[in-house]
């Protein structure tokens, strides 16, 4: 049976999995201490992890989401995002995420209902000590996505506009 829980004590025990979502440990450590780490587990097997941070003004940001290799392409990543959306519905207005311009991650976030909201030029070049290659693509710019979270009644505001 799949369960979700928040890890509050020993977040670093999940570092191997977090390094799948963000391959430089010092970058992970920058947000891990202030972030909330959620774990998806099945029969004591860790399936996925997700770190989110409160960025102010009603914005919750996914800083890291990673699915164990044996569970990839089975809907677990989307299920983790759905859990986060439900967990924070009514507490935050918007969920954001930044990712490389990769043929693996961009379609995933679009499939989860995120819309493109901007680009941070040279993010991966300026912030990582080595080239980040994903699906044969050298990542340079960060593609920013967002989606509105429902309120506590499950409704999404009419006033949300694409940037």
DSSP file (Angstrom, degrees, kcal/mol; ACC not computed):
  #  RESIDUE AA STRUCTURE BP1 BP2  ACC     N-H-->O    O-->H-N    N-H-->O    O-->H-N    TCO  KAPPA ALPHA  PHI   PSI    X-CA   Y-CA   Z-CA
    1    1 A X              0   0    0      0, 0.0    42,-0.8     0, 0.0     2,-0.3   0.000 360.0 360.0 360.0 131.7    0.0    0.0    0.0
    2    2 A X  E     +A   42   0A   0     40,-0.2     2,-0.3    41,-0.1    40,-0.2  -0.585 360.0 178.3 -79.8 134.2    1.4    3.4   -1.0
    3    3 A X  E     -A   41   0A   0     38,-2.8    38,-2.9    -2,-0.3     2,-0.4  -0.962  17.3-148.6-133.9 154.9    1.8    6.0    1.8
    4    4 A X  E     +A   40   0A   0     -2,-0.3     2,-0.3    36,-0.2    36,-0.2  -0.933  22.5 164.6-118.5 142.9    3.1    9.5    1.9
    5    5 A X  E     -A   39   0A   0     34,-1.9    34,-3.1    -2,-0.4     2,-0.5  -0.987  35.4-114.8-152.4 160.4    4.8   11.2    4.8
    6    6 A X  E     -A   38   0A   0     -2,-0.3     2,-0.6    32,-0.2    32,-0.2  -0.861  22.8-145.6 -98.0 128.3    6.9   14.2    5.7
    7    7 A X  E     +A   37   0A   0     30,-2.5    30,-0.7    -2,-0.5     4,-0.1  -0.833  28.8 162.5 -90.4 121.1   10.4   13.5    6.8
    8    8 A X        +     0   0    0     -2,-0.6     3,-0.2    28,-0.1    -1,-0.1   0.602  64.5  42.9-113.7 -17.1   11.4   16.1    9.4
    9    9 A X  S    S+     0   0    0      1,-0.2     2,-0.8     2,-0.0     3,-0.2   0.931 118.2  21.5 -97.8 -65.6   14.4   14.7   11.2
   10   10 A X    >   +     0   0    0      1,-0.2     3,-1.2     2,-0.1     4,-0.2  -0.627  61.0 157.2-112.4  73.2   17.0   13.0    8.9
   11   11 A X  G >   +     0   0    0     -2,-0.8     3,-1.8     1,-0.2    -1,-0.2   0.819  68.8  67.8 -65.8 -30.5   16.4   14.5    5.4
   12   12 A X  G >  S+     0   0    0      1,-0.3     3,-2.0    -3,-0.2    -1,-0.2   0.679  79.6  78.2 -67.5 -16.1   19.9   13.6    4.3
   13   13 A X  G <  S+     0   0    0     -3,-1.2     3,-0.3     1,-0.3    -1,-0.3   0.704  93.3  52.9 -63.8 -16.2   19.1    9.9    4.4
   14   14 A X  G X> S+     0   0    0     -3,-1.8     4,-2.6    -4,-0.2     3,-0.6   0.215  74.2 113.5 -99.9  13.1   17.4   10.5    1.1
   15   15 A X  H <>  +     0   0    0     -3,-2.0     4,-2.5     1,-0.2     5,-0.2   0.861  69.9  58.2 -57.4 -40.6   20.4   12.1   -0.6
   16   16 A X  H 34 S+     0   0    0     -3,-0.3     4,-0.3    -4,-0.2    -1,-0.2   0.909 113.1  39.7 -57.4 -41.8   21.0    9.3   -3.1
   17   17 A X  H X> S+     0   0    0     -3,-0.6     3,-1.5     1,-0.2     4,-0.9   0.892 112.5  55.2 -74.5 -40.2   17.4    9.8   -4.4
   18   18 A X  H 3X S+     0   0    0     -4,-2.6     4,-1.6     1,-0.3     3,-0.5   0.845  99.2  63.2 -60.5 -32.5   17.6   13.6   -4.2
   19   19 A X  H 3< S+     0   0    0     -4,-2.5    -1,-0.3     1,-0.2    -2,-0.2   0.672  94.4  61.5 -68.7 -15.3   20.8   13.5   -6.3
   20   20 A X  H <4 S+     0   0    0     -3,-1.5    -1,-0.2    -4,-0.3     3,-0.2   0.877 110.2  39.7 -71.9 -38.8   18.6   12.0   -9.2
   21   21 A X  H  < S+     0   0    0     -4,-0.9     2,-0.3    -3,-0.5    -2,-0.2   0.715 136.4  15.3 -82.6 -21.6   16.5   15.2   -9.2
   22   22 A X  S  < S-     0   0    0     -4,-1.6    -1,-0.3    42,-0.1     6,-0.2  -0.828  71.5-156.4-155.1 106.8   19.5   17.6   -8.7
   23   23 A X  S    S+     0   0    0     -2,-0.3     2,-0.5    -3,-0.2    -4,-0.1   0.271  70.4  76.7 -84.3  14.9   22.9   16.1   -9.3
   24   24 A X    >>  -     0   0    0      1,-0.1     4,-1.6   104,-0.0     3,-1.0  -0.949  64.0-155.3-125.8 114.7   25.0   18.5   -7.1
   25   25 A X  H 3> S+     0   0    0     -2,-0.5     4,-2.5     1,-0.3     5,-0.2   0.848  92.1  56.0 -58.3 -40.4   24.9   18.0   -3.4
   26   26 A X  H 3> S+     0   0    0      1,-0.2     4,-0.8     2,-0.2    -1,-0.3   0.823 106.6  52.2 -66.2 -26.9   25.8   21.5   -2.4
   27   27 A X  H <> S+     0   0    0     -3,-1.0     4,-0.7     2,-0.2     3,-0.4   0.905 109.7  49.1 -70.1 -41.4   22.8   22.8   -4.4
   28   28 A X  H >X S+     0   0    0     -4,-1.6     4,-2.3     1,-0.2     3,-1.1   0.916 106.7  55.7 -62.1 -43.7   20.5   20.4   -2.6
   29   29 A X  H 3X S+     0   0    0     -4,-2.5     4,-0.8     1,-0.3    -1,-0.2   0.767  96.3  66.9 -63.1 -24.9   21.8   21.4    0.8
   30   30 A X  H 3< S+     0   0    0     -4,-0.8    -1,-0.3    -3,-0.4    -2,-0.2   0.839 118.6  20.0 -64.7 -33.1   21.0   25.1    0.0
   31   31 A X  H <X S+     0   0    0     -3,-1.1     4,-1.4    -4,-0.7    -2,-0.2   0.615 106.4  79.6-111.8 -15.5   17.2   24.3    0.0
   32   32 A X  H  < S+     0   0    0     -4,-2.3     3,-0.2     1,-0.2    -3,-0.1   0.893  91.9  51.8 -63.6 -40.6   16.9   21.1    2.0
   33   33 A X  T  < S+     0   0    0     -4,-0.8    -1,-0.2     1,-0.2    -2,-0.1   0.853 119.4  34.9 -67.8 -33.4   17.2   22.7    5.4
   34   34 A X  T  4 S+     0   0    0     -3,-0.2    20,-0.4    -4,-0.2    -1,-0.2   0.539 108.4  85.0 -96.4  -6.7   14.5   25.2    4.7
   35   35 A X  S  < S-     0   0    0     -4,-1.4     2,-0.5    -3,-0.2    18,-0.2  -0.443  77.5-119.9 -92.4 166.4   12.4   22.9    2.6
   36   36 A X  E     - B   0  52A   0     16,-2.9    16,-2.2    -2,-0.1     2,-0.6  -0.931  26.1-149.3-105.1 126.8    9.8   20.3    3.5
   37   37 A X  E     -AB   7  51A   0    -30,-0.7   -30,-2.5    -2,-0.5     2,-0.4  -0.859  11.9-169.5-104.1 122.0   10.7   16.8    2.3
   38   38 A X  E     -AB   6  50A   0     12,-3.0    12,-2.1    -2,-0.6     2,-0.4  -0.890   4.8-157.8-111.7 142.7    7.9   14.4    1.4
   39   39 A X  E     -AB   5  49A   0    -34,-3.1   -34,-1.9    -2,-0.4     2,-0.5  -0.951   8.7-153.6-123.2 136.4    8.4   10.7    0.8
   40   40 A X  E     +AB   4  48A   0      8,-3.0     7,-3.1    -2,-0.4     8,-1.4  -0.951  27.1 177.9-106.2 127.9    6.3    8.2   -1.2
   41   41 A X  E     -AB   3  46A   0    -38,-2.9   -38,-2.8    -2,-0.5     2,-0.4  -0.950  22.7-168.2-135.3 149.0    6.7    4.7    0.1
   42   42 A X  E >  S-AB   2  45A   0      3,-2.4     3,-1.9    -2,-0.3   -40,-0.2  -0.951  81.1 -21.4-137.8 116.2    5.3    1.2   -0.6
   43   43 A X  T 3  S-     0   0    0    -42,-0.8     3,-0.1    -2,-0.4   -41,-0.1   0.905 127.5 -50.7  50.4  47.6    6.0   -1.7    1.8
   44   44 A X  T 3  S+     0   0    0      1,-0.2     2,-0.6     0, 0.0    -1,-0.3   0.545 113.1 122.6  67.5   9.2    9.1    0.2    3.2
   45   45 A X  E <   -B   42   0A   0     -3,-1.9    -3,-2.4     0, 0.0     2,-0.5  -0.901  64.1-130.0 -98.7 125.4   10.5    0.8   -0.3
   46   46 A X  E     +B   41   0A   0     -2,-0.6    -5,-0.2    -5,-0.2     3,-0.1  -0.632  30.4 174.0 -75.7 123.8   11.0    4.5   -1.1
   47   47 A X  E     -     0   0A   0     -7,-3.1    21,-3.3    -2,-0.5     2,-0.3   0.842  59.3 -10.7 -95.9 -45.0    9.4    5.2   -4.4
   48   48 A X  E     -BC  40  67A   0     -8,-1.4    -8,-3.0    19,-0.3    -1,-0.4  -0.983  51.6-154.3-155.9 159.0    9.8    9.0   -4.7
   49   49 A X  E     -BC  39  66A   0     17,-2.3    17,-2.3    -2,-0.3     2,-0.3  -0.954   7.7-171.2-134.9 156.2   10.8   12.1   -2.8
   50   50 A X  E     -BC  38  65A   0    -12,-2.1   -12,-3.0    -2,-0.3     2,-0.5  -0.961   7.9-158.8-150.6 131.0    9.8   15.8   -3.2
   51   51 A X  E     -BC  37  64A   0     13,-2.8    12,-2.9    -2,-0.3    13,-1.4  -0.949  15.7-177.6-110.7 127.8   11.2   18.9   -1.6
   52   52 A X  E     -BC  36  62A   0    -16,-2.2   -16,-2.9    -2,-0.5     2,-0.4  -0.930   6.6-161.3-123.8 150.3    9.0   22.0   -1.5
   53   53 A X  E     - C   0  61A   0      8,-2.2     8,-2.9    -2,-0.3     2,-0.7  -0.965  24.3-119.6-130.7 147.8    9.8   25.5   -0.2
   54   54 A X  E     - C   0  60A   0    -20,-0.4     6,-0.2    -2,-0.4     3,-0.1  -0.775  27.6-178.8 -83.3 114.4    7.6   28.5    0.7
   55   55 A X  E     -     0   0A   0      4,-2.7     5,-0.1    -2,-0.7    -1,-0.1   0.306  42.8-112.4 -99.6   8.1    8.7   31.3   -1.5
   56   56 A X  E >  S+ C   0  59A   0      3,-0.5     3,-1.7     1,-0.0    -1,-0.3  -0.003  91.0  68.0  84.5 167.1    6.3   33.9   -0.1
   57   57 A X  T 3  S-     0   0    0      1,-0.3     3,-0.1    -3,-0.1    -1,-0.0   0.805 130.7 -57.5  52.9  35.3    3.3   35.6   -1.6
   58   58 A X  T 3  S+     0   0    0      1,-0.2    36,-2.4    35,-0.1    35,-1.9   0.663 103.4 135.4  76.5  16.1    1.3   32.3   -1.7
   59   59 A X  E <   -Cd  56  94A   0     -3,-1.7    -4,-2.7    34,-0.2    -3,-0.5  -0.875  34.6-170.7-107.5 127.6    3.9   30.6   -3.8
   60   60 A X  E     -Cd  54  95A   0     34,-2.9    36,-2.7    -2,-0.5     2,-0.5  -0.953  13.5-155.7-110.2 130.9    5.1   27.0   -3.1
   61   61 A X  E     -Cd  53  96A   0     -8,-2.9    -8,-2.2    -2,-0.4     2,-0.7  -0.921  14.6-137.8-114.9 132.5    8.1   25.8   -5.2
   62   62 A X  E     +Cd  52  97A   0     34,-3.1    36,-0.6    -2,-0.5   -10,-0.2  -0.775  25.8 174.9 -79.1 115.9    9.1   22.3   -6.0
   63   63 A X  E     +     0   0A   0    -12,-2.9     2,-0.3    -2,-0.7    -1,-0.2   0.743  66.5   6.0 -93.3 -28.6   12.9   22.3   -5.6
   64   64 A X  E     +C   51   0A   0    -13,-1.4   -13,-2.8     2,-0.0     2,-0.4  -0.948  56.4 173.7-158.2 131.8   13.5   18.6   -6.1
   65   65 A X  E     +C   50   0A   0     -2,-0.3     2,-0.4   -15,-0.2   -15,-0.2  -0.982  14.1 170.9-138.4 131.2   11.3   15.7   -7.2
   66   66 A X  E     -C   49   0A   0    -17,-2.3   -17,-2.3    -2,-0.4     2,-0.4  -1.000  19.1-155.9-144.9 140.1   12.8   12.3   -7.9
   67   67 A X  E     -C   48   0A   0     -2,-0.4   -19,-0.3   -19,-0.2     5,-0.1  -0.950  34.8-105.6-115.4 134.0   11.5    8.8   -8.5
   68   68 A X    >>  -     0   0    0    -21,-3.3     3,-2.3    -2,-0.4     4,-0.5  -0.293  34.5-116.4 -54.4 137.8   13.5    5.7   -7.8
   69   69 A X  G >4 S+     0   0    0      1,-0.3     3,-1.0     2,-0.2    -1,-0.1   0.810 112.9  57.4 -51.4 -35.7   14.7    4.2  -11.2
   70   70 A X  G 34 S+     0   0    0      1,-0.2    -1,-0.3   -23,-0.0    -2,-0.1   0.690 110.7  44.2 -71.5 -15.8   12.7    1.0  -10.7
   71   71 A X  G X4>S+     0   0    0     -3,-2.3     3,-0.9   -24,-0.2     5,-0.5   0.351  84.7 126.0-108.4   4.7    9.4    3.0  -10.4
   72   72 A X  T <<5S+     0   0    0     -3,-1.0    -3,-0.0    -4,-0.5    -4,-0.0  -0.262  70.5  19.7 -66.4 151.8   10.0    5.5  -13.3
   73   73 A X  T 3 5S+     0   0    0      1,-0.1    -1,-0.2     0, 0.0    -4,-0.0   0.770  95.8 103.5  62.3  29.7    7.4    5.9  -16.0
   74   74 A X  T < 5S-     0   0    0     -3,-0.9    -2,-0.1     0, 0.0    -1,-0.1   0.257 101.5 -97.4-120.0   9.1    4.7    4.3  -13.8
   75   75 A X  T  >5S+     0   0    0     -4,-0.0     4,-2.1     3,-0.0     5,-0.1   0.465  89.8 121.5  90.9   1.5    2.8    7.5  -12.8
   76   76 A X  H  ><S+     0   0    0     -5,-0.5     4,-2.3     2,-0.2     5,-0.2   0.879  72.3  51.6 -68.4 -38.0    4.6    7.9   -9.5
   77   77 A X  H  > S+     0   0    0      2,-0.2     4,-2.1     1,-0.2    -1,-0.2   0.929 112.8  45.4 -63.2 -44.8    6.0   11.3  -10.3
   78   78 A X  H  > S+     0   0    0      1,-0.2     4,-2.4     2,-0.2    -2,-0.2   0.884 111.8  52.8 -65.4 -37.8    2.6   12.6  -11.3
   79   79 A X  H  X S+     0   0    0     -4,-2.1     4,-2.2     2,-0.2    -1,-0.2   0.883 107.5  51.6 -66.1 -37.2    1.1   11.0   -8.2
   80   80 A X  H  X S+     0   0    0     -4,-2.3     4,-2.4     2,-0.2    -2,-0.2   0.921 109.8  49.1 -64.3 -43.4    3.7   12.8   -6.0
   81   81 A X  H  X S+     0   0    0     -4,-2.1     4,-2.7     1,-0.2    -2,-0.2   0.909 109.8  51.9 -63.5 -40.5    2.8   16.1   -7.6
   82   82 A X  H  X S+     0   0    0     -4,-2.4     4,-2.5     2,-0.2    -1,-0.2   0.901 108.5  51.5 -60.9 -40.3   -0.9   15.4   -7.0
   83   83 A X  H  X S+     0   0    0     -4,-2.2     4,-3.0     2,-0.2    -2,-0.2   0.945 110.3  48.1 -60.4 -47.3   -0.2   14.7   -3.4
   84   84 A X  H  X S+     0   0    0     -4,-2.4     4,-2.0     1,-0.2    -2,-0.2   0.920 111.2  51.1 -60.3 -44.7    1.7   18.0   -3.0
   85   85 A X  H  X S+     0   0    0     -4,-2.7     4,-0.8     1,-0.2    -1,-0.2   0.928 114.8  42.5 -58.6 -46.1   -1.2   19.9   -4.7
   86   86 A X  H  < S+     0   0    0     -4,-2.5     3,-0.4     1,-0.2    -2,-0.2   0.886 111.5  55.0 -68.9 -38.9   -3.7   18.3   -2.4
   87   87 A X  H  < S+     0   0    0     -4,-3.0    -1,-0.2     1,-0.2    -2,-0.2   0.854 119.3  32.3 -62.1 -35.7   -1.5   18.7    0.7
   88   88 A X  H >X S+     0   0    0     -4,-2.0     3,-2.0    -5,-0.2     4,-1.8   0.351  82.8 129.4-109.5   5.1   -1.2   22.5    0.1
   89   89 A X  B 3< S+g   92   0B   0     -4,-0.8    62,-0.2    -3,-0.4     4,-0.1  -0.407  82.4  16.6 -58.8 131.7   -4.5   23.3   -1.5
   90   90 A X  T 34 S+     0   0    0     60,-1.5    -1,-0.3     2,-0.6    62,-0.2   0.178 119.2  69.4  88.6 -18.4   -6.0   26.3    0.4
   91   91 A X  T <4 S+     0   0    0     -3,-2.0     2,-0.3     1,-0.2    -2,-0.2   0.731 104.9  29.5-100.1 -29.0   -2.6   27.1    2.0
   92   92 A X  B  <  -g   89   0B   0     -4,-1.8    -2,-0.6    58,-0.2    -1,-0.2  -0.944  59.7-152.3-131.0 151.7   -0.8   28.3   -1.2
   93   93 A X  S    S+     0   0    0    -35,-1.9    56,-2.7    -2,-0.3     2,-0.4   0.799  78.7  29.0 -89.6 -33.9   -2.1   30.0   -4.4
   94   94 A X  E     -dE  59 148A   0    -36,-2.4   -34,-2.9    54,-0.3     2,-0.5  -0.968  57.3-153.3-138.3 143.9    0.5   28.8   -6.8
   95   95 A X  E     -dE  60 147A   0     52,-3.0    52,-2.0    -2,-0.4     2,-0.3  -0.978  24.2-176.4-115.0 126.6    2.9   25.9   -7.3
   96   96 A X  E     +dE  61 146A   0    -36,-2.7   -34,-3.1    -2,-0.5     2,-0.3  -0.823   9.8 178.6-122.0 161.1    6.1   26.6   -9.3
   97   97 A X  E     -dE  62 145A   0     48,-2.0    48,-3.0    -2,-0.3     2,-0.4  -0.967  14.2-150.9-157.0 146.0    9.0   24.5  -10.5
   98   98 A X  E     + E   0 144A   0    -36,-0.6     2,-0.3    -2,-0.3    46,-0.2  -0.966  24.7 162.7-120.0 140.2   12.1   25.2  -12.5
   99   99 A X  E     - E   0 143A   0     44,-2.3    44,-3.9    -2,-0.4     2,-0.1  -0.949  40.0 -89.4-148.0 164.9   13.8   22.6  -14.8
  100  100 A X  E     - E   0 142A   0     -2,-0.3     2,-2.3    42,-0.2     6,-0.2  -0.352  49.7 -98.9 -72.1 160.6   16.3   22.3  -17.6
  101  101 A X  S    S+     0   0    0     40,-0.7     2,-0.3     4,-0.1    -1,-0.1  -0.490  72.5 150.7 -80.8  72.3   15.1   22.4  -21.2
  102  102 A X     >  -     0   0    0     -2,-2.3     4,-1.9     1,-0.1     5,-0.4  -0.814  58.3-131.8-111.8 144.3   15.1   18.7  -21.4
  103  103 A X  T  4 S+     0   0    0     -2,-0.3     4,-0.1    31,-0.3    -1,-0.1   0.577 108.9  50.8 -69.9  -6.5   12.9   16.3  -23.5
  104  104 A X  T  > S+     0   0    0     30,-0.1     4,-0.7     3,-0.1    -1,-0.2   0.864 117.7  30.2 -92.1 -46.3   12.4   14.3  -20.3
  105  105 A X  H  > S+     0   0    0      2,-0.2     4,-2.3     1,-0.1     5,-0.3   0.873 110.4  60.2 -89.0 -37.5   11.3   16.9  -17.8
  106  106 A X  H  X S+     0   0    0     -4,-1.9     4,-2.2     1,-0.2     5,-0.2   0.947 108.9  44.2 -58.4 -50.8    9.5   19.6  -19.8
  107  107 A X  H  > S+     0   0    0     -5,-0.4     4,-2.6     1,-0.2    -1,-0.2   0.861 110.5  57.7 -62.7 -32.7    6.8   17.2  -21.2
  108  108 A X  H  X S+     0   0    0     -4,-0.7     4,-1.4     2,-0.2    -1,-0.2   0.957 109.5  42.5 -59.8 -51.3    6.4   15.7  -17.7
  109  109 A X  H  <>S+     0   0    0     -4,-2.3     5,-2.4     1,-0.2    -1,-0.2   0.883 114.1  51.3 -66.6 -37.2    5.5   19.1  -16.1
  110  110 A X  H ><5S+     0   0    0     -4,-2.2     3,-1.7    -5,-0.3    -1,-0.2   0.916 108.3  52.4 -63.4 -41.5    3.3   20.0  -19.0
  111  111 A X  H 3<5S+     0   0    0     -4,-2.6    -1,-0.2     1,-0.3    -2,-0.2   0.801 104.8  57.0 -62.8 -29.3    1.5   16.7  -18.6
  112  112 A X  T 3<5S-     0   0    0     -4,-1.4    -1,-0.3    -5,-0.2    -2,-0.2   0.390 127.2-100.1 -83.6   3.5    1.0   17.5  -14.9
  113  113 A X  T < 5S+     0   0    0     -3,-1.7    -3,-0.2     1,-0.3     2,-0.2   0.550  74.1 142.6  93.7   8.2   -0.8   20.7  -15.9
  114  114 A X      < -     0   0    0     -5,-2.4     2,-0.4    33,-0.1    -1,-0.3  -0.516  36.4-149.2 -78.8 150.5    2.0   23.3  -15.5
  115  115 A X  E     -F  146   0A   0     31,-2.7    31,-2.1    -2,-0.2     2,-0.1  -0.920  26.4-100.1-117.7 148.1    2.3   26.2  -17.9
  116  116 A X  E     +F  145   0A   0     -2,-0.4    47,-0.3    29,-0.2    29,-0.3  -0.421  41.1 170.6 -65.5 136.7    5.5   27.9  -18.9
  117  117 A X  E     -     0   0A   0     27,-3.2     2,-0.3     1,-0.4    28,-0.2   0.429  54.0 -40.2-128.8  -3.3    6.0   31.1  -17.0
  118  118 A X  E     -F  144   0A   0     26,-1.1    26,-2.9     2,-0.0    -1,-0.4  -0.960  47.9-106.5 163.8-180.0    9.6   32.2  -17.8
  119  119 A X  E     -F  143   0A   0     -2,-0.3     2,-0.7    24,-0.2    24,-0.2  -0.999  10.4-151.5-139.2 137.3   13.2   31.4  -18.4
  120  120 A X  E >   -F  142   0A   0     22,-2.6    22,-2.5    -2,-0.4     3,-1.4  -0.927  32.2-132.2-108.2 106.4   16.3   32.0  -16.2
  121  121 A X  T 3  S-     0   0    0     -2,-0.7    20,-0.1     1,-0.2    22,-0.0  -0.274  77.8  -4.1 -62.3 138.1   19.1   32.4  -18.7
  122  122 A X  T 3> S+     0   0    0      1,-0.1     4,-2.9     3,-0.1     5,-0.3   0.659  82.2 146.0  57.7  21.8   22.3   30.4  -18.0
  123  123 A X  H <> S+     0   0    0     -3,-1.4     4,-1.7     1,-0.2    18,-0.2   0.920  72.4  42.8 -55.3 -47.8   21.1   29.0  -14.7
  124  124 A X  H  > S+     0   0    0     16,-2.2     4,-1.0     1,-0.2    -1,-0.2   0.821 115.9  48.6 -72.9 -30.0   22.8   25.7  -15.0
  125  125 A X  H  4 S+     0   0    0     15,-0.7    -1,-0.2     1,-0.2    -2,-0.2   0.899 116.5  42.5 -72.0 -41.8   26.0   27.2  -16.3
  126  126 A X  H  < S+     0   0    0     -4,-2.9    -2,-0.2    14,-0.2    -1,-0.2   0.734 122.6  35.9 -77.9 -23.5   26.1   29.9  -13.6
  127  127 A X  H  < S+     0   0    0     -4,-1.7     2,-0.4    -5,-0.3    -1,-0.2   0.523 103.3  69.1-113.9  -7.2   25.2   27.6  -10.6
  128  128 A X     <  -     0   0    0     -4,-1.0     4,-0.1    -5,-0.2  -104,-0.0  -0.898  65.2-142.1-118.5 146.5   26.7   24.2  -11.2
  129  129 A X  S    S+     0   0    0     -2,-0.4     2,-0.3     2,-0.1    -1,-0.1   0.409  87.4  31.4 -86.4   3.7   30.4   23.2  -11.1
  130  130 A X  S    S-     0   0    0     -6,-0.2     2,-0.1  -106,-0.0    -2,-0.0  -0.980  98.3 -82.5-151.8 157.7   30.0   20.8  -14.0
  131  131 A X        -     0   0    0     -2,-0.3     2,-0.6     1,-0.1     9,-0.1  -0.407  39.1-140.3 -63.7 137.5   27.9   20.5  -17.2
  132  132 A X        -     0   0    0      7,-0.5     7,-3.2    -2,-0.1     2,-0.5  -0.904  20.6-172.4-101.3 119.6   24.5   19.0  -16.6
  133  133 A X  E     +H  138   0C   0     -2,-0.6     2,-0.4     5,-0.2     5,-0.2  -0.954   6.5 176.3-115.2 127.6   23.5   16.6  -19.4
  134  134 A X  E >  S-H  137   0C   0      3,-2.7     3,-2.1    -2,-0.5   -31,-0.3  -0.987  71.8 -13.8-134.9 125.7   20.0   15.1  -19.5
  135  135 A X  T 3  S-     0   0    0     -2,-0.4   -32,-0.1     1,-0.3    -1,-0.1   0.849 129.7 -53.9  53.4  37.3   18.8   12.9  -22.4
  136  136 A X  T 3  S+     0   0    0      1,-0.2     2,-0.5   -34,-0.0    -1,-0.3   0.499 115.0 118.1  79.9   3.9   21.8   14.0  -24.4
  137  137 A X  E <   -H  134   0C   0     -3,-2.1    -3,-2.7     0, 0.0     2,-0.6  -0.906  62.8-135.5-109.0 127.3   21.0   17.7  -24.0
  138  138 A X  E     -H  133   0C   0     -2,-0.5     2,-0.3    -5,-0.2    -5,-0.2  -0.708  28.7-131.4 -78.1 119.9   23.5   20.1  -22.2
  139  139 A X        +     0   0    0     -7,-3.2    -7,-0.5    -2,-0.6     3,-0.1  -0.556  44.1 149.9 -79.2 134.4   21.3   22.1  -19.9
  140  140 A X        +     0   0    0      1,-0.4   -16,-2.2    -2,-0.3   -15,-0.7   0.621  57.6  41.1-123.3 -66.0   21.9   25.9  -20.0
  141  141 A X  S    S-     0   0    0    -19,-0.2   -40,-0.7   -18,-0.2     2,-0.5  -0.590  73.8-126.6 -91.9 150.5   18.7   27.8  -19.2
  142  142 A X  E     -EF 100 120A   0    -22,-2.5   -22,-2.6    -2,-0.2     2,-0.5  -0.856  18.7-146.6 -93.6 128.9   16.1   27.0  -16.5
  143  143 A X  E     -EF  99 119A   0    -44,-3.9   -44,-2.3    -2,-0.5     2,-0.4  -0.854  15.3-147.0 -94.0 125.7   12.5   26.8  -17.8
  144  144 A X  E     -EF  98 118A   0    -26,-2.9   -27,-3.2    -2,-0.5   -26,-1.1  -0.775  17.8-178.1 -99.2 137.9   10.1   28.0  -15.2
  145  145 A X  E     +EF  97 116A   0    -48,-3.0   -48,-2.0    -2,-0.4     2,-0.3  -0.901   2.1 178.6-128.5 156.9    6.6   26.5  -14.8
  146  146 A X  E     -EF  96 115A   0    -31,-2.1   -31,-2.7    -2,-0.3     2,-0.3  -0.988   9.3-174.1-152.6 160.6    3.6   27.2  -12.6
  147  147 A X  E     -E   95   0A   0    -52,-2.0   -52,-3.0    -2,-0.3     2,-0.3  -0.976  31.8-109.8-151.2 150.1    0.1   26.2  -11.9
  148  148 A X  E     -E   94   0A   0     -2,-0.3     2,-0.3   -54,-0.2   -54,-0.3  -0.614  29.4-136.0 -81.8 138.9   -2.6   27.5   -9.6
  149  149 A X        -     0   0    0    -56,-2.7     8,-0.4    -2,-0.3   -63,-0.1  -0.688  23.7-110.9 -90.1 146.2   -3.5   25.5   -6.6
  150  150 A X        -     0   0    0     -2,-0.3   -60,-1.5     6,-0.1     6,-0.2  -0.352  31.5-113.8 -70.0 156.8   -7.1   25.0   -5.7
  151  151 A X    >   -     0   0    0      4,-2.9     3,-2.2   -62,-0.2    -1,-0.1  -0.153  48.2 -79.6 -76.6-175.1   -8.5   26.6   -2.6
  152  152 A X  T 3  S+     0   0    0      1,-0.3    -1,-0.1   -62,-0.2   -63,-0.1   0.651 133.8  54.8 -65.4 -12.5   -9.7   24.4    0.3
  153  153 A X  T 3  S-     0   0    0      2,-0.2    -1,-0.3   -63,-0.0     3,-0.1   0.424 119.7-107.7 -98.1  -0.6  -12.9   23.8   -1.6
  154  154 A X  S <  S+     0   0    0     -3,-2.2     2,-0.3     1,-0.3    -2,-0.1   0.560  76.5 129.0  89.2   8.5  -11.2   22.5   -4.7
  155  155 A X        -     0   0    0     -6,-0.0    -4,-2.9     0, 0.0     2,-0.4  -0.747  50.3-138.9-101.1 148.7  -11.8   25.5   -6.9
  156  156 A X        -     0   0    0     -2,-0.3    -6,-0.1    -6,-0.2   -63,-0.0  -0.860  31.4-103.3-104.3 137.2   -9.2   27.4   -8.9
  157  157 A X    >   -     0   0    0     -2,-0.4     3,-0.7    -8,-0.4    -9,-0.1  -0.195  14.3-140.2 -59.4 145.7   -9.4   31.2   -9.0
  158  158 A X  T 3  S+     0   0    0      1,-0.2    -1,-0.1     3,-0.0    -2,-0.0   0.673  95.6  69.6 -76.1 -18.5  -10.7   32.9  -12.2
  159  159 A X  T 3   +     0   0    0      2,-0.1     2,-0.3     0, 0.0    -1,-0.2   0.373  65.9 120.9 -86.9   5.6   -8.0   35.6  -11.9
  160  160 A X    <   -     0   0    0     -3,-0.7     2,-0.4   -12,-0.0    -4,-0.0  -0.518  41.0-174.3 -73.0 131.5   -5.0   33.4  -12.8
  161  161 A X        -     0   0    0     -2,-0.3     2,-0.1     2,-0.0    -2,-0.1  -0.960  26.2-112.6-128.6 145.4   -3.2   34.7  -15.8
  162  162 A X              0   0    0     -2,-0.4   -45,-0.1     1,-0.1   -46,-0.0  -0.452 360.0 360.0 -69.7 147.0   -0.3   33.3  -17.8
  163  163 A X              0   0    0    -47,-0.3    -1,-0.1    -2,-0.1   -46,-0.1   0.396 360.0 360.0 -96.5 360.0    2.9   35.2  -17.6
